[in-house]
């Protein structure tokens, strides 16, 4: 495990890593890819059975993994996760992937139930805050390591009818930028992932207003989304390079540039597209 991200062996080779939301999707892809790179992985998920399955997948390919349940909404459980990881590794982790998240949408502001706002923010934003709060001091003390926070292109895309999700991911982006500045010069880097469509189960069992819209959204992810494995590989390579931002898909890059060059035009266009679709 190197300190200088631009020299020596790769940062993510043989890393002792903790991955939240490792039971499926991008989280599982991160865990499996880290196992392929020779690392030891603590796979955590709110569903212990899914975490166990991911650990078994890693073990089947000769990797080393430990599974445990963790609800990232609970600071106590995230602290327990960190303690469990240190006990298993015999030291602090080298890499923390704050990935756990849920998808919600389909209603406009004023109609979205407050309970849904709390649910989305508690998992998507507070879960990452808890991960950064607990693990950052340990990595800083070790003097090396990396944190990956999984956000979304929704953090800057701000599409209509996705307010709670957009706000949660925008918070993760701002948190990551702030943390990167605070950790500058410590040997600890921060990378924030902002993808668009990824072929995951994020819409499984999710209410997004119209059931037909949900089904079409799931199909669109299957047809056009990038594979979680490709996203994980590209993000870990970015960690090796010490990069802060990972905006992996061409459409995400287009949204990123449009929002920064023509922010008001982009917002009006997003509203127009939503009205035409409806």
Secondary structure, DSSP 8 states (H G I E B T S, - for coil): --SSTTSSS-TTTT-EEEETTTTSHHHHHHHHHHHHTT-EEEEEESSHHHHHHHHHHHHHTT-EEEEEE--TT-HHHHHHHHHHHHHHHTS--SEEEE--------S-TTTS-HHHHHHHIIIIIHHHHHHHHHHHHHHHHHT-EEEEEE--THHHH--TT-HHHHHHHHHHHHHHHHHHHHTTTTTEEEEEE--S-BSSSTTTT---SSHHHHHHHHHHHHHH-B-HHHHHHHHHHHHHTT-SEE--SHHHHHHHHHHHHSHHHHHHHHHHHHHHH-
